[in-house]
Amino acid sequence: MTDQVSGLHDHLGYWLRRLSDEVHGRFEKQLAEHGVTVAQWAVLITVYRGDATTTREVSRYVDIDVGAVSRLVDRLIAKELMSREPDPRSRRVLRLTLTEEGRRLAPLLAEIADRNDAHFFAALAPDRRRRLEAWIRDLVGAPHPPHEQEPQHEQQHQQQHEGNEP
């Protein structure tokens, strides 16, 4: 009976989490040497590259809530890596800017991120790595079926159990 029930190692989500934990954990240790967390790095590099320059924009770009971004920015300000500056075009908008130290540190941290990626993914040929990234991006952005819908493997298992082949 137990051989008909999928096990932990049968689930892609398990393997993705394991990989994510390893990639994240190694990166977190390396960033800690510079007094920055992975979440803080995400905000720092986003502002450095100009991908977003307000708390709300960073929130959308990094895909975490505005309150969490605001707290991350507060910590980066306390570390003297970032500041909030009034937007000259609108007094209601505060722009996120990097301090001199933040501008110095951001490229160094990006290099650490690049080396961390290379450590884990260099074994993949460039075309395979691009495909993996495209698949992950597709899945992250893809709509998910409603909870009531049975996963395909459960439908197949039920059909096989009833004597019907899928």
DSSP file with accessible surface (Angstrom, degrees, kcal/mol):
  #  RESIDUE AA STRUCTURE BP1 BP2  ACC     N-H-->O    O-->H-N    N-H-->O    O-->H-N    TCO  KAPPA ALPHA  PHI   PSI    X-CA   Y-CA   Z-CA
    1    1 A M    >         0   0  171      0, 0.0     3,-1.3     0, 0.0     4,-0.4   0.000 360.0 360.0 360.0 -40.8    0.0    0.0    0.0
    2    2 A T  G >   +     0   0  128      1,-0.3     3,-1.0     2,-0.2     0, 0.0   0.778 360.0  64.6 -69.0 -24.6    2.8    2.5    0.9
    3    3 A D  G 3  S+     0   0  138      1,-0.2    -1,-0.3     3,-0.0     4,-0.1   0.692  98.0  56.8 -72.3 -13.2    4.5    2.0   -2.5
    4    4 A Q  G <  S+     0   0   95     -3,-1.3     2,-0.5     2,-0.1    -1,-0.2   0.590  93.6  80.6 -89.1 -10.2    1.3    3.5   -4.2
    5    5 A V  S <  S-     0   0   99     -3,-1.0     2,-0.0    -4,-0.4     0, 0.0  -0.833  90.2-115.0 -99.0 128.9    1.7    6.7   -2.1
    6    6 A S        -     0   0   51     -2,-0.5     2,-0.2     1,-0.1    -2,-0.1  -0.342  32.6-141.8 -64.2 143.1    4.2    9.2   -3.3
    7    7 A G    >   -     0   0   32     -4,-0.1     3,-1.6     1,-0.1     4,-0.3  -0.476  27.8 -93.6-100.5 174.1    7.1    9.8   -1.0
    8    8 A L  G >  S+     0   0  107      1,-0.3     3,-1.7     2,-0.2     6,-0.3   0.910 123.9  51.6 -53.4 -47.6    9.0   12.9   -0.1
    9    9 A H  G 3  S+     0   0  113      1,-0.3    -1,-0.3     5,-0.1     6,-0.1   0.549  97.7  69.3 -74.0  -3.9   11.7   12.4   -2.7
   10   10 A D  G <  S+     0   0  115     -3,-1.6     2,-0.6     4,-0.0    -1,-0.3   0.512  83.3  88.9 -85.6  -6.4    9.0   12.0   -5.4
   11   11 A H    X>  -     0   0   76     -3,-1.7     4,-1.3    -4,-0.3     3,-0.7  -0.835  63.0-155.9-105.4 122.0    8.1   15.7   -5.1
   12   12 A L  H 3> S+     0   0  118     -2,-0.6     4,-2.8     1,-0.2     5,-0.2   0.864  95.5  63.7 -58.9 -35.9    9.8   18.3   -7.2
   13   13 A G  H 3> S+     0   0   49      1,-0.2     4,-2.4     2,-0.2    -1,-0.2   0.876  99.3  54.0 -57.9 -37.3    8.9   20.9   -4.6
   14   14 A Y  H <> S+     0   0   34     -3,-0.7     4,-2.4    -6,-0.3    -1,-0.2   0.945 111.1  44.4 -60.8 -47.8   11.1   19.1   -2.1
   15   15 A W  H  X S+     0   0  110     -4,-1.3     4,-2.5     1,-0.2    -2,-0.2   0.886 112.3  52.0 -68.8 -36.9   14.1   19.2   -4.4
   16   16 A L  H  X S+     0   0   77     -4,-2.8     4,-2.8     2,-0.2    -1,-0.2   0.917 110.9  48.0 -64.3 -41.4   13.5   22.8   -5.4
   17   17 A R  H  X S+     0   0  121     -4,-2.4     4,-3.1    -5,-0.2     5,-0.2   0.930 110.9  51.3 -65.0 -42.2   13.3   23.8   -1.7
   18   18 A R  H  X S+     0   0   90     -4,-2.4     4,-2.1     2,-0.2    -2,-0.2   0.940 113.3  44.6 -59.7 -46.3   16.5   21.8   -1.0
   19   19 A L  H  X S+     0   0   64     -4,-2.5     4,-2.8     2,-0.2     5,-0.3   0.942 113.9  49.7 -63.5 -46.7   18.3   23.6   -3.8
   20   20 A S  H  X S+     0   0   67     -4,-2.8     4,-3.0     1,-0.2     5,-0.3   0.919 109.7  51.7 -58.8 -43.6   17.0   27.0   -2.7
   21   21 A D  H  X S+     0   0   80     -4,-3.1     4,-2.6     1,-0.2    -1,-0.2   0.905 112.4  45.8 -60.6 -42.4   18.0   26.4    0.9
   22   22 A E  H  X S+     0   0   98     -4,-2.1     4,-2.1    -5,-0.2     5,-0.2   0.937 115.9  44.2 -67.8 -46.4   21.6   25.5   -0.2
   23   23 A V  H  X S+     0   0   26     -4,-2.8     4,-2.0     2,-0.2    -2,-0.2   0.948 118.9  43.8 -62.2 -48.6   21.9   28.5   -2.6
   24   24 A H  H  X S+     0   0   84     -4,-3.0     4,-3.1    -5,-0.3     5,-0.2   0.918 112.4  52.1 -63.5 -45.9   20.4   30.9   -0.1
   25   25 A G  H  X S+     0   0   27     -4,-2.6     4,-2.0    -5,-0.3    -1,-0.2   0.911 111.4  45.5 -61.6 -44.0   22.3   29.6    2.9
   26   26 A R  H  X S+     0   0   80     -4,-2.1     4,-1.8    -5,-0.2    -1,-0.2   0.923 115.6  47.4 -65.4 -43.2   25.7   29.9    1.2
   27   27 A F  H  X S+     0   0   15     -4,-2.0     4,-2.7    -5,-0.2     5,-0.2   0.921 109.1  54.2 -64.5 -43.5   24.9   33.3   -0.1
   28   28 A E  H  X S+     0   0   58     -4,-3.1     4,-2.2     1,-0.2    -1,-0.2   0.915 107.9  50.3 -58.1 -43.2   23.6   34.5    3.3
   29   29 A K  H  X S+     0   0  157     -4,-2.0     4,-0.9     1,-0.2    -1,-0.2   0.904 111.9  47.4 -63.0 -41.5   26.9   33.4    4.9
   30   30 A Q  H >< S+     0   0   37     -4,-1.8     3,-0.5     1,-0.2     4,-0.3   0.900 112.8  47.9 -69.1 -39.3   29.0   35.3    2.4
   31   31 A L  H ><>S+     0   0    0     -4,-2.7     3,-2.3     1,-0.2     5,-1.7   0.856 101.3  65.8 -68.2 -33.9   26.8   38.5    2.7
   32   32 A A  H ><5S+     0   0   63     -4,-2.2     3,-1.8     1,-0.3    -1,-0.2   0.822  89.2  66.4 -58.9 -29.7   27.0   38.3    6.5
   33   33 A E  T <<5S+     0   0  155     -4,-0.9    -1,-0.3    -3,-0.5    -2,-0.2   0.717 107.1  42.0 -62.6 -19.2   30.7   39.0    6.2
   34   34 A H  T < 5S-     0   0   69     -3,-2.3    -1,-0.3    -4,-0.3    -2,-0.2   0.219 120.7-108.7-110.3   8.4   29.7   42.4    4.9
   35   35 A G  T < 5S+     0   0   39     -3,-1.8     2,-0.4     1,-0.2    -3,-0.2   0.738  80.9 116.9  74.7  25.5   26.9   42.9    7.4
   36   36 A V      < -     0   0    3     -5,-1.7    -2,-0.2    -8,-0.1    -1,-0.2  -0.956  53.3-142.4-128.8 143.0   24.1   42.5    4.9
   37   37 A T     >  -     0   0   49     -2,-0.4     4,-2.6    -3,-0.1     5,-0.2  -0.531  32.9-106.7 -93.0 169.0   21.3   39.9    4.6
   38   38 A V  H  > S+     0   0   23      1,-0.2     4,-2.3     2,-0.2     5,-0.1   0.926 122.0  50.9 -61.4 -42.7   19.9   38.4    1.4
   39   39 A A  H  > S+     0   0   46      1,-0.2     4,-1.6     2,-0.2    -1,-0.2   0.910 111.3  47.3 -63.4 -41.4   16.7   40.5    1.7
   40   40 A Q  H  > S+     0   0    6      1,-0.2     4,-2.9     2,-0.2    -1,-0.2   0.904 109.7  53.9 -66.6 -39.3   18.7   43.7    2.3
   41   41 A W  H  X S+     0   0   51     -4,-2.6     4,-3.2     1,-0.2     5,-0.4   0.913 103.9  56.3 -59.7 -41.9   21.0   42.8   -0.7
   42   42 A A  H  X S+     0   0   21     -4,-2.3     4,-1.6     1,-0.2    -1,-0.2   0.911 112.3  41.5 -58.6 -42.0   17.9   42.5   -2.9
   43   43 A V  H  X S+     0   0    0     -4,-1.6     4,-2.3     2,-0.2     5,-0.3   0.946 115.5  50.7 -69.4 -45.9   16.8   46.0   -2.0
   44   44 A L  H  X S+     0   0    0     -4,-2.9     4,-2.7     1,-0.2    -2,-0.2   0.935 113.5  42.9 -59.3 -48.7   20.3   47.4   -2.3
   45   45 A I  H  X S+     0   0   21     -4,-3.2     4,-2.3     1,-0.2     6,-0.3   0.859 111.4  55.9 -70.9 -32.4   21.0   46.0   -5.7
   46   46 A T  H  X>S+     0   0    7     -4,-1.6     5,-1.7    -5,-0.4     6,-1.0   0.935 113.6  40.0 -64.4 -44.2   17.6   46.9   -7.0
   47   47 A V  H ><5S+     0   0   13     -4,-2.3     3,-1.0     3,-0.2    -2,-0.2   0.921 112.9  55.9 -71.1 -41.7   18.1   50.6   -6.1
   48   48 A Y  H 3<5S+     0   0  103     -4,-2.7    -2,-0.2    -5,-0.3    -1,-0.2   0.916 111.2  43.5 -56.0 -45.0   21.8   50.5   -7.2
   49   49 A R  H 3<5S-     0   0  162     -4,-2.3    -1,-0.3    -5,-0.2    -2,-0.2   0.579 111.7-120.4 -78.3 -11.3   20.7   49.3  -10.7
   50   50 A G  T <<5S+     0   0   48     -3,-1.0    -3,-0.2    -4,-0.5     3,-0.1   0.656  72.8 133.2  79.3  16.0   17.8   51.8  -10.9
   51   51 A D  S   <S+     0   0   55     -5,-1.7     2,-0.3    -6,-0.3    -4,-0.2   0.769  83.8   0.7 -69.1 -24.0   15.3   49.0  -11.3
   52   52 A A        -     0   0    3     -6,-1.0    -2,-0.3    -9,-0.1    -1,-0.3  -0.948  56.4-176.1-159.9 146.5   13.2   50.8   -8.6
   53   53 A T        +     0   0   43     -2,-0.3    43,-3.7    -3,-0.1     2,-0.3   0.352  65.7  59.4-132.5   4.4   13.7   54.0   -6.6
   54   54 A T  S  > S-     0   0   18     41,-0.2     4,-2.8     1,-0.1     5,-0.2  -0.900  85.3-111.7-126.2 162.6   10.8   54.2   -4.1
   55   55 A T  H  > S+     0   0   24     39,-0.5     4,-2.5    -2,-0.3     5,-0.1   0.920 119.5  48.9 -57.5 -44.8    9.7   51.8   -1.4
   56   56 A R  H  > S+     0   0  141      2,-0.2     4,-2.1     1,-0.2    -1,-0.2   0.919 111.7  48.5 -63.5 -43.0    6.5   50.9   -3.4
   57   57 A E  H  > S+     0   0   65      2,-0.2     4,-2.6     1,-0.2    -1,-0.2   0.920 111.9  49.1 -63.3 -43.5    8.5   50.3   -6.6
   58   58 A V  H  X S+     0   0    0     -4,-2.8     4,-3.1     1,-0.2     5,-0.4   0.922 108.0  55.8 -61.8 -41.6   11.0   48.1   -4.8
   59   59 A S  H  X>S+     0   0   14     -4,-2.5     5,-1.5    -5,-0.2     4,-1.4   0.925 111.7  42.3 -56.1 -46.7    8.1   46.2   -3.2
   60   60 A R  H  <5S+     0   0  167     -4,-2.1    -1,-0.2     3,-0.2    -2,-0.2   0.914 116.4  48.1 -66.1 -43.0    6.7   45.4   -6.7
   61   61 A Y  H  <5S+     0   0  129     -4,-2.6    -2,-0.2     1,-0.2    -1,-0.2   0.900 120.6  35.0 -67.8 -42.4   10.0   44.6   -8.2
   62   62 A V  H  <5S-     0   0   42     -4,-3.1    -1,-0.2    -5,-0.2    -2,-0.2   0.640 106.1-128.2 -87.6 -16.2   11.2   42.3   -5.4
   63   63 A D  T  <5 +     0   0  139     -4,-1.4     2,-0.3    -5,-0.4    -3,-0.2   0.928  66.2 118.1  66.6  48.3    7.7   41.0   -4.8
   64   64 A I  S   <S-     0   0   63     -5,-1.5    -1,-0.3    -6,-0.2    -2,-0.2  -0.944  71.6 -83.3-134.1 160.0    7.4   41.5   -1.0
   65   65 A D     >  -     0   0  103     -2,-0.3     4,-2.0     1,-0.1     3,-0.3  -0.196  35.1-116.1 -68.4 156.3    5.0   43.8    0.8
   66   66 A V  H  > S+     0   0   49      1,-0.2     4,-2.8     2,-0.2     5,-0.2   0.864 113.3  55.9 -58.5 -40.7    5.6   47.5    1.2
   67   67 A G  H  > S+     0   0   29      1,-0.2     4,-2.2     2,-0.2    -1,-0.2   0.908 107.4  48.9 -61.3 -41.4    5.9   47.2    5.0
   68   68 A A  H  > S+     0   0   21     -3,-0.3     4,-2.3     2,-0.2    -1,-0.2   0.915 112.1  48.8 -65.1 -42.0    8.7   44.6    4.8
   69   69 A V  H  X S+     0   0    0     -4,-2.0     4,-3.0     2,-0.2     5,-0.2   0.930 108.9  53.7 -62.9 -43.1   10.6   46.8    2.3
   70   70 A S  H  X S+     0   0   41     -4,-2.8     4,-2.5     1,-0.2    -2,-0.2   0.916 109.7  47.3 -58.8 -42.2   10.2   49.8    4.5
   71   71 A R  H  X S+     0   0  126     -4,-2.2     4,-2.0     2,-0.2    -1,-0.2   0.898 111.6  50.7 -66.5 -39.0   11.7   47.9    7.4
   72   72 A L  H  X S+     0   0   11     -4,-2.3     4,-2.3     2,-0.2    -2,-0.2   0.919 110.5  49.4 -63.4 -42.9   14.6   46.7    5.2
   73   73 A V  H  X S+     0   0    0     -4,-3.0     4,-2.8     1,-0.2     5,-0.2   0.922 107.4  55.0 -62.3 -42.7   15.2   50.2    4.1
   74   74 A D  H  X S+     0   0   77     -4,-2.5     4,-2.4     1,-0.2    -1,-0.2   0.912 109.6  47.1 -55.8 -42.9   15.2   51.4    7.7
   75   75 A R  H  X S+     0   0  120     -4,-2.0     4,-1.6     2,-0.2    -1,-0.2   0.889 111.5  50.1 -67.7 -39.1   18.0   48.8    8.4
   76   76 A L  H  <>S+     0   0    0     -4,-2.3     5,-2.9     2,-0.2     6,-0.9   0.870 110.7  50.2 -67.4 -34.7   20.0   49.8    5.4
   77   77 A I  H ><5S+     0   0   55     -4,-2.8     3,-2.0     4,-0.2    -2,-0.2   0.931 108.3  52.5 -65.9 -43.5   19.7   53.5    6.5
   78   78 A A  H 3<5S+     0   0   80     -4,-2.4    -2,-0.2     1,-0.3    -1,-0.2   0.836 108.8  50.6 -62.0 -30.2   20.9   52.5   10.0
   79   79 A K  T 3<5S-     0   0   85     -4,-1.6    -1,-0.3    -5,-0.1    -2,-0.2   0.368 115.8-120.5 -86.5   2.8   23.9   50.8    8.4
   80   80 A E  T < 5S+     0   0  149     -3,-2.0    22,-0.3     2,-0.2    21,-0.3   0.827  84.1 113.6  60.2  37.8   24.5   54.0    6.4
   81   81 A L  S   <S+     0   0    8     -5,-2.9    18,-1.4     1,-0.2     2,-0.3   0.572  76.9  21.9-106.7 -15.8   24.1   52.2    3.1
   82   82 A M  E     -A   98   0A   3     -6,-0.9     2,-0.3    16,-0.3    16,-0.2  -0.962  59.7-165.8-148.6 159.6   20.9   54.0    1.9
   83   83 A S  E     -A   97   0A  27     14,-2.9    14,-2.7    -2,-0.3     2,-0.5  -0.957  22.7-124.2-144.3 162.3   18.9   57.1    2.5
   84   84 A R  E     -A   96   0A  68     -2,-0.3    12,-0.2    12,-0.2   -30,-0.1  -0.960  32.0-174.7-106.3 127.2   15.4   58.5    1.7
   85   85 A E  E     -A   95   0A  89     10,-3.1    10,-3.6    -2,-0.5     2,-0.0  -0.952  30.0-106.4-123.6 140.4   15.5   61.8   -0.2
   86   86 A P  E     -A   94   0A  89      0, 0.0     8,-0.2     0, 0.0     5,-0.1  -0.382  36.0-117.8 -62.9 138.9   12.5   64.0   -1.2
   87   87 A D  E >   -A   90   0A   5      6,-2.6     3,-1.0     3,-0.7     6,-0.2  -0.684  15.1-141.6 -76.1 126.3   11.7   63.8   -4.9
   88   88 A P  T 3  S+     0   0  131      0, 0.0     3,-0.2     0, 0.0    -1,-0.1   0.769 100.7  51.2 -63.0 -20.8   12.1   67.3   -6.4
   89   89 A R  T 3  S+     0   0  198      1,-0.3     2,-0.3     2,-0.0    -2,-0.0   0.656 122.6  22.3 -88.8 -18.6    9.0   66.7   -8.6
   90   90 A S  E X   -A   87   0A  36     -3,-1.0     3,-1.4     3,-0.2    -3,-0.7  -0.870  57.6-156.2-153.4 118.2    6.7   65.7   -5.7
   91   91 A R  E 3  S+     0   0A 237     -2,-0.3    -1,-0.1     1,-0.3    -2,-0.0   0.697  96.0  62.8 -67.2 -18.6    7.0   66.4   -2.0
   92   92 A R  E 3  S+     0   0A 231     -6,-0.1     2,-0.4    -5,-0.0    -1,-0.3   0.654  92.2  77.9 -80.0 -15.1    4.9   63.3   -1.3
   93   93 A V  E <   -     0   0A  43     -3,-1.4    -6,-2.6    -6,-0.2     2,-0.5  -0.823  62.3-160.5-102.7 133.2    7.5   60.9   -2.8
   94   94 A L  E     -A   86   0A  86     -2,-0.4   -39,-0.5    -8,-0.2     2,-0.3  -0.958  13.2-148.3-109.7 123.7   10.6   59.8   -1.1
   95   95 A R  E     -A   85   0A  54    -10,-3.6   -10,-3.1    -2,-0.5     2,-0.5  -0.701  11.9-129.6 -89.8 140.7   13.3   58.4   -3.4
   96   96 A L  E     +A   84   0A   5    -43,-3.7     2,-0.3    -2,-0.3   -12,-0.2  -0.779  33.2 175.6 -89.2 129.2   15.7   55.7   -2.2
   97   97 A T  E     -A   83   0A  51    -14,-2.7   -14,-2.9    -2,-0.5     2,-0.3  -0.958  27.3-119.9-131.9 153.4   19.3   56.5   -2.8
   98   98 A L  E     -A   82   0A  11     -2,-0.3   -16,-0.3   -16,-0.2   -17,-0.1  -0.706  23.5-129.6 -92.1 144.2   22.5   54.8   -1.9
   99   99 A T     >  -     0   0   38    -18,-1.4     4,-2.8    -2,-0.3     5,-0.2  -0.265  39.0 -93.1 -75.0 175.5   25.2   56.5    0.2
  100  100 A E  H  > S+     0   0  157      1,-0.2     4,-1.9     2,-0.2     5,-0.2   0.925 131.2  49.1 -57.7 -42.9   28.8   56.5   -0.9
  101  101 A E  H  > S+     0   0   80    -21,-0.3     4,-2.6     1,-0.2    -1,-0.2   0.901 109.8  51.4 -65.2 -39.0   29.3   53.3    1.1
  102  102 A G  H  > S+     0   0    0    -22,-0.3     4,-2.4     1,-0.2    -2,-0.2   0.912 109.8  49.3 -63.3 -41.6   26.2   51.7   -0.5
  103  103 A R  H  < S+     0   0  129     -4,-2.8    -1,-0.2     1,-0.2    -2,-0.2   0.842 113.6  47.3 -67.0 -32.3   27.4   52.5   -4.0
  104  104 A R  H  X S+     0   0  134     -4,-1.9     4,-0.7    -5,-0.2    -2,-0.2   0.908 116.2  43.5 -72.3 -41.0   30.8   51.0   -3.1
  105  105 A L  H  X S+     0   0    5     -4,-2.6     4,-2.5     1,-0.2     5,-0.3   0.850  97.8  72.0 -76.9 -35.9   29.4   47.9   -1.6
  106  106 A A  H  X S+     0   0    0     -4,-2.4     4,-2.4     1,-0.2     5,-0.2   0.893  99.1  45.2 -53.9 -49.6   26.6   47.0   -4.2
  107  107 A P  H  > S+     0   0   53      0, 0.0     4,-2.1     0, 0.0    -1,-0.2   0.894 112.4  53.1 -64.4 -33.7   29.0   45.9   -7.0
  108  108 A L  H  X S+     0   0   56     -4,-0.7     4,-1.8    -3,-0.2    -2,-0.2   0.933 110.9  46.2 -64.0 -43.5   31.0   43.8   -4.6
  109  109 A L  H  X S+     0   0    0     -4,-2.5     4,-2.4     1,-0.2    -1,-0.2   0.872 109.4  54.9 -68.2 -35.0   27.9   42.1   -3.3
  110  110 A A  H  X S+     0   0   23     -4,-2.4     4,-2.6    -5,-0.3    -1,-0.2   0.898 106.4  52.1 -64.1 -37.5   26.7   41.5   -6.9
  111  111 A E  H  X S+     0   0  104     -4,-2.1     4,-2.5     2,-0.2    -2,-0.2   0.905 108.3  50.6 -64.7 -39.9   30.0   39.8   -7.6
  112  112 A I  H  X S+     0   0    5     -4,-1.8     4,-2.4     2,-0.2    -2,-0.2   0.922 110.3  50.2 -62.5 -42.8   29.4   37.5   -4.6
  113  113 A A  H  X S+     0   0   11     -4,-2.4     4,-2.5     2,-0.2    -2,-0.2   0.918 110.2  50.1 -61.4 -42.8   26.0   36.7   -6.0
  114  114 A D  H  X S+     0   0  108     -4,-2.6     4,-2.5     1,-0.2    -2,-0.2   0.921 111.7  47.3 -62.8 -43.2   27.4   35.9   -9.4
  115  115 A R  H  X S+     0   0  120     -4,-2.5     4,-2.5     2,-0.2    -1,-0.2   0.880 110.4  52.8 -66.2 -37.6   30.1   33.6   -7.8
  116  116 A N  H  X S+     0   0    3     -4,-2.4     4,-1.6     2,-0.2    -2,-0.2   0.932 110.2  47.4 -63.6 -45.2   27.4   31.9   -5.7
  117  117 A D  H  X S+     0   0   56     -4,-2.5     4,-3.0     1,-0.2     5,-0.3   0.929 111.9  50.5 -59.0 -45.4   25.3   31.2   -8.8
  118  118 A A  H  X S+     0   0   46     -4,-2.5     4,-2.0     1,-0.2    -2,-0.2   0.899 105.3  57.5 -61.3 -39.6   28.4   29.9  -10.6
  119  119 A H  H  < S+     0   0  113     -4,-2.5    -1,-0.2     1,-0.2    -2,-0.2   0.897 119.1  29.8 -56.4 -42.8   29.1   27.6   -7.7
  120  120 A F  H  < S+     0   0   46     -4,-1.6    -2,-0.2    -3,-0.2    -1,-0.2   0.775 131.7  30.2 -90.3 -28.9   25.7   26.0   -7.9
  121  121 A F  H >< S+     0   0   35     -4,-3.0     3,-1.8    -5,-0.2    -3,-0.2   0.448  84.3  96.7-117.9   1.1   24.9   26.2  -11.6
  122  122 A A  T 3< S+     0   0   74     -4,-2.0    -1,-0.1    -5,-0.3    -3,-0.1   0.771  76.8  69.0 -63.9 -23.9   28.2   26.1  -13.5
  123  123 A A  T 3  S+     0   0  103     -5,-0.2     2,-0.4    -4,-0.1    -1,-0.3   0.717  86.8  82.8 -67.3 -18.9   27.8   22.4  -14.1
  124  124 A L  S <  S-     0   0   49     -3,-1.8    -3,-0.0     1,-0.1     5,-0.0  -0.717  89.8-117.0 -87.0 134.8   24.9   23.3  -16.4
  125  125 A A     >  -     0   0   43     -2,-0.4     4,-2.6     1,-0.1     3,-0.4  -0.348  35.3-106.3 -61.0 149.6   25.7   24.2  -20.0
  126  126 A P  H  > S+     0   0   87      0, 0.0     4,-2.5     0, 0.0     5,-0.2   0.868 120.2  50.4 -51.7 -40.6   24.6   27.8  -20.7
  127  127 A D  H  > S+     0   0   79      1,-0.2     4,-2.1     2,-0.2     5,-0.1   0.902 111.4  48.2 -67.4 -37.0   21.6   26.7  -22.8
  128  128 A R  H  > S+     0   0  143     -3,-0.4     4,-2.6     2,-0.2    -1,-0.2   0.897 111.2  50.8 -68.7 -38.3   20.4   24.3  -20.1
  129  129 A R  H  X S+     0   0   83     -4,-2.6     4,-2.7     2,-0.2    -2,-0.2   0.926 109.8  49.7 -64.1 -43.7   20.8   27.0  -17.5
  130  130 A R  H  X S+     0   0  159     -4,-2.5     4,-2.5    -5,-0.2    -2,-0.2   0.910 112.0  48.8 -61.8 -40.2   18.8   29.5  -19.6
  131  131 A R  H  X S+     0   0  114     -4,-2.1     4,-2.8     2,-0.2    -2,-0.2   0.921 110.6  50.1 -65.2 -43.5   16.1   26.8  -20.1
  132  132 A L  H  X S+     0   0   53     -4,-2.6     4,-2.6     2,-0.2     5,-0.2   0.945 112.3  47.5 -59.1 -47.1   16.0   26.1  -16.4
  133  133 A E  H  X S+     0   0   80     -4,-2.7     4,-2.8     1,-0.2    -2,-0.2   0.919 112.0  50.1 -61.5 -42.0   15.7   29.8  -15.6
  134  134 A A  H  X S+     0   0   44     -4,-2.5     4,-2.6     1,-0.2    -1,-0.2   0.920 111.0  49.2 -63.6 -42.2   12.9   30.2  -18.2
  135  135 A W  H  X S+     0   0  150     -4,-2.8     4,-2.5     2,-0.2    -1,-0.2   0.927 112.5  47.3 -62.8 -44.3   11.0   27.2  -16.8
  136  136 A I  H  X S+     0   0   71     -4,-2.6     4,-2.8     2,-0.2     5,-0.2   0.933 111.9  49.7 -64.3 -44.6   11.2   28.5  -13.2
  137  137 A R  H  X S+     0   0  168     -4,-2.8     4,-2.0     1,-0.2    -1,-0.2   0.913 111.5  50.3 -59.4 -41.3   10.2   32.0  -14.3
  138  138 A D  H  X S+     0   0  107     -4,-2.6     4,-1.1    -5,-0.2    -2,-0.2   0.926 112.9  45.7 -61.3 -45.4    7.2   30.5  -16.2
  139  139 A L  H  < S+     0   0  105     -4,-2.5    -2,-0.2     2,-0.2    -1,-0.2   0.890 111.0  51.7 -68.3 -39.1    6.2   28.5  -13.1
  140  140 A V  H  < S+     0   0  112     -4,-2.8    -1,-0.2     1,-0.2    -2,-0.2   0.900 119.0  37.5 -64.6 -36.6    6.5   31.4  -10.7
  141  141 A G  H  < S+     0   0   65     -4,-2.0    -1,-0.2    -5,-0.2    -2,-0.2   0.569  96.1 104.9 -90.7  -8.9    4.3   33.5  -13.0
  142  142 A A  S  < S-     0   0   37     -4,-1.1     2,-0.1    -3,-0.2    -3,-0.0  -0.455  76.7-112.3 -76.7 143.1    1.9   30.8  -14.0
  143  143 A P        -     0   0  127      0, 0.0    -1,-0.1     0, 0.0    -2,-0.1  -0.426  32.4-133.3 -67.9 146.9   -1.6   30.6  -12.5
  144  144 A H        -     0   0  145     -2,-0.1     3,-0.1     1,-0.1    -5,-0.0  -0.819  21.6-104.0-104.0 146.8   -2.1   27.7  -10.3
  145  145 A P        -     0   0   84      0, 0.0    -1,-0.1     0, 0.0     0, 0.0  -0.272  47.8 -89.2 -65.4 153.8   -5.2   25.4  -10.5
  146  146 A P    >   -     0   0   73      0, 0.0     3,-1.3     0, 0.0     0, 0.0  -0.216  38.0-111.4 -58.8 154.6   -7.8   25.8   -7.8
  147  147 A H  T 3  S+     0   0  188      1,-0.3     0, 0.0    -3,-0.1     0, 0.0   0.804 114.6  62.0 -60.3 -29.9   -7.3   23.6   -4.7
  148  148 A E  T 3  S+     0   0  164      2,-0.1     2,-0.3     0, 0.0    -1,-0.3   0.766  83.6  94.0 -70.1 -23.0  -10.4   21.4   -5.5
  149  149 A Q  S <  S-     0   0  108     -3,-1.3     3,-0.1     1,-0.1     0, 0.0  -0.528  80.1-126.0 -73.4 131.7   -8.7   20.3   -8.7
  150  150 A E        -     0   0   76     -2,-0.3    -1,-0.1     1,-0.1    -2,-0.1  -0.543  26.6-108.6 -76.3 139.0   -6.9   17.0   -8.3
  151  151 A P    >>  -     0   0   60      0, 0.0     4,-1.9     0, 0.0     3,-0.6  -0.303  32.2-109.8 -60.6 153.5   -3.2   17.0   -9.4
  152  152 A Q  H 3> S+     0   0  114      1,-0.2     4,-2.6     2,-0.2     5,-0.2   0.879 116.8  54.7 -55.9 -42.7   -2.6   15.0  -12.6
  153  153 A H  H 3> S+     0   0   90      1,-0.2     4,-2.4     2,-0.2    -1,-0.2   0.864 107.2  51.1 -65.9 -31.6   -0.7   12.2  -10.8
  154  154 A E  H <> S+     0   0   92     -3,-0.6     4,-2.5     2,-0.2    -1,-0.2   0.907 110.2  49.4 -70.0 -37.5   -3.6   11.7   -8.4
  155  155 A Q  H  X S+     0   0   61     -4,-1.9     4,-2.6     2,-0.2    -2,-0.2   0.933 113.1  46.8 -64.3 -44.3   -6.0   11.4  -11.3
  156  156 A Q  H  X S+     0   0   71     -4,-2.6     4,-2.8     2,-0.2     5,-0.2   0.921 111.9  50.5 -64.0 -42.7   -3.7    8.9  -13.1
  157  157 A H  H  X S+     0   0   73     -4,-2.4     4,-2.5     1,-0.2    -1,-0.2   0.927 111.6  48.0 -61.0 -43.4   -3.3    6.9   -9.9
  158  158 A Q  H  X S+     0   0   86     -4,-2.5     4,-1.8     2,-0.2     6,-0.2   0.919 112.5  48.6 -65.4 -41.8   -7.1    6.8   -9.4
  159  159 A Q  H  <>S+     0   0   72     -4,-2.6     5,-3.1     1,-0.2     4,-0.3   0.920 113.1  47.3 -63.9 -42.6   -7.7    5.7  -13.0
  160  160 A Q  H ><5S+     0   0   93     -4,-2.8     3,-1.3     3,-0.2    -1,-0.2   0.913 110.5  52.5 -65.3 -38.7   -5.0    3.0  -12.7
  161  161 A H  H 3<5S+     0   0  139     -4,-2.5    -1,-0.2     1,-0.3    -2,-0.2   0.854 109.5  49.2 -64.2 -34.3   -6.5    1.8   -9.5
  162  162 A E  T 3<5S-     0   0  114     -4,-1.8    -1,-0.3     2,-0.2    -2,-0.2   0.424 124.6-104.3 -85.1  -0.7   -9.9    1.6  -11.1
  163  163 A G  T < 5S+     0   0   59     -3,-1.3     2,-0.5     1,-0.3    -3,-0.2   0.536  84.3 122.2  92.6   2.5   -8.4   -0.4  -14.0
  164  164 A N      < -     0   0   91     -5,-3.1    -1,-0.3    -6,-0.2    -2,-0.2  -0.882  55.7-139.7-100.5 129.3   -8.5    2.5  -16.5
  165  165 A E              0   0  145     -2,-0.5    -9,-0.0    -3,-0.1    -5,-0.0  -0.651 360.0 360.0 -84.0 142.7   -5.2    3.6  -18.1
  166  166 A P              0   0   88      0, 0.0    -1,-0.1     0, 0.0   -10,-0.0  -0.253 360.0 360.0 -66.8 360.0   -4.7    7.3  -18.4
